[in-house]
């Protein structure tokens, strides 16, 4: 993947590189499964150190929030591709609809549904792995600021 | 709630256990490295600078998700101590406004209960690095206060 010239990099390559460069996301074990222009799918494995309730073994809402924030940033990158911009989060709201199943990985889909000149609008949905067509665990809505870097408008290998 | 947690909350209030014991029982809080300091009953939560919480590697800046997780956990501990009869707070929703970049340094948070109802609590959380009046992020969250045993898995 690192040997490819920048012109051949796919959205999935870019997303995986990006996540690999973000220390906290690698600590959380976030993986990118799919990356399309209009949607990105990410995964976070169950991990005993992410448990929020030691009595039930349920994953902490904060870890899910971090996954969703990361997935939203990737959704922006997918839509902006092949250009590249840094998109810091302006705000994000998460609704926790139900508790994740203890010991199971979670899947987060994110979609940038409006890219204005300065702001990206993103929605996210979280599922138990294997139940991606089923009931959502959490939904998210976020805005991100588009930081256009002079001289860095193209993806740099 | 398990008797263990109820007893621990009581012990922390009486000063026979450090507040940190409430944090240390939560694996995710240890993962982030959260600490708690108390002056009397005034609690300040600390997210010490740790490279495992870094987001943007070039600035470097803290991961927004790590700061949000820190603030959510701070609110949960704060609520447990605020209630006469502690009940397990479950996050209903969490809304985060990022106001400034979180630099690679210690981050602090304080909480304020805007409304403590019978079933639902509304909590405001503010996080800062340099000066309290210059927060890097503020958050507003609703928590469901559950009477049920914490050993039961919700839904």
Interface residues (C-beta under 8 A of the other chain):
Chain A: X21 X22 X23 X24 X25 X27 X28 X48 X49 X50 X51 X52 X53 X54 X55 X56 X57 X58 X59 X60 X61 X62 X63 X65 X66 X67 X68 X69 X70 X86 X88 X89 X90 X91 X92 X93 X94 X95 X96 X98 X99 X102
Chain B: X2 X5 X25 X26 X27 X28 X30 X31 X32 X51 X52 X53 X54 X55 X56 X57 X62 X63 X64 X65 X66 X68 X69 X70 X72 X73 X88 X90 X91 X92 X93 X94 X95 X96 X97 X98 X101 X149 X150 X151 X152 X153 X154 X155
